[in-house]
Amino acid sequence: MDVIRILIAILLPPLGVFLQVGLGLHFWLNILLTLCGYVPGIIHAIWVILRK
């Protein structure tokens, strides 16, 4: 299941984080990082998915 979340996180980082943690701090932080730059959003999303 983590492989699917990681693939989703590469395509749409906030969606990958949402599937892992829901509407929490990490979700909103990931939206902010993705708006600032796509790569920081991907890195954060993968970190959140692999951390849990």
C-alpha positions in Angstrom: 0.0 0.0 0.0 2.9 2.4 0.7 4.1 2.0 -2.9 0.7 3.3 -4.2 0.8 6.2 -1.8 4.3 7.1 -2.9 3.3 7.1 -6.5 0.3 9.3 -5.7 2.6 11.5 -3.7 4.9 12.0 -6.7 1.9 13.0 -8.9 -0.1 14.9 -6.3 1.8 15.4 -3.1 -1.1 16.8 -1.0 -3.3 13.8 -1.9 -0.6 11.4 -0.8 -0.3 13.1 2.5 -4.1 13.2 2.9 -4.4 9.5 2.3 -1.7 8.9 5.0 -2.7 11.4 7.8 -6.0 13.1 6.8 -6.7 16.8 7.2 -4.0 17.6 9.8 -1.1 19.9 10.1 1.0 17.9 7.7 -1.6 18.1 5.0 -1.8 21.9 5.1 2.0 22.2 5.4 2.3 20.0 2.3 -0.1 22.2 0.3 2.0 25.3 1.3 5.3 23.5 0.3 3.7 22.4 -3.0 2.6 25.9 -3.8 6.1 27.2 -3.0 7.7 24.5 -5.2 6.7 21.1 -6.5 9.8 19.3 -5.4 9.6 20.4 -1.7 6.0 19.1 -1.7 7.1 15.7 -3.0 9.9 15.4 -0.5 7.6 16.2 2.4 4.9 13.9 1.2 7.4 10.9 0.8 8.8 11.7 4.2 5.3 11.7 5.8 4.4 8.4 4.1 7.7 6.6 5.0 7.7 8.0 8.6 4.5 6.2 9.6 
